[in-house]
Amino acid sequence: MSRIKEIVMATNNANKLREAREIFSLLGIEVVSMRESDIECDPEETGETFEENALIKAKAVHDITGRAVIADDSGLCVDALGGRPGVYSARYAPNEEKCSKLLDEMKNIPDCDRTAYFECCIAFIDDKGEYKSFSGRCTGRIGYEEKGTNGFGYDPIFLYGDKTLAEMSPDEKNSISHRGAAMRELYKYLKESYGE
Ligand code: IMP
């Protein structure tokens, strides 16, 4: 199989890029952002699953560049809310209001029903247009208040054990997170397919 030296990541999110770069550097593959590749594209995420949305983003960038692309889609699924906000996690509320809005929605939900999970799907399209996807999940609970200052999004209210994700270092979060798990699956596949 031909060797891939560079992959475009269909994002400009610095956190996602850093995580992907850490993993891909082990394979000698450089990850470039859309901005670095001069690509402007913001396709509508009309999918009903994380996989559909990841594929929509990856395809949009692959159609423009013809290059190898990865795109991820992720979100928080709360059991007591029937899996919401799920694929709508990014659109649930403005960033600074996401945690407070969710805590408010859950104010009458008892401890035993506060289970939730983050899910991530990464779509990979190779330079020939072939597609594969990889998923990861991180299961925990929704707390009662915001704690910690690291991370982003819903991290300050998502408890993994007795710590929120926002109380973890980036490495600690990577080792248990949905995105870390999906990235490791992708890494295994790329190592088998393209590794030296
Ligand atoms: P997207 O994957 O960029 O479409 O957005 C998913 C949304 O889910 C983000 O805007 C965050 O609000 C939330 N989210 C996804 N992954 C995480 C995470 O690791 N921590 C906290 N929030 C997350």
Residues whose N, C-alpha, C, O or C-beta is under 5 A from the ligand:
A	BS01	IMP	D72 D73 S74 G75 L76 S89 A90 F152 G153 Y154 D155
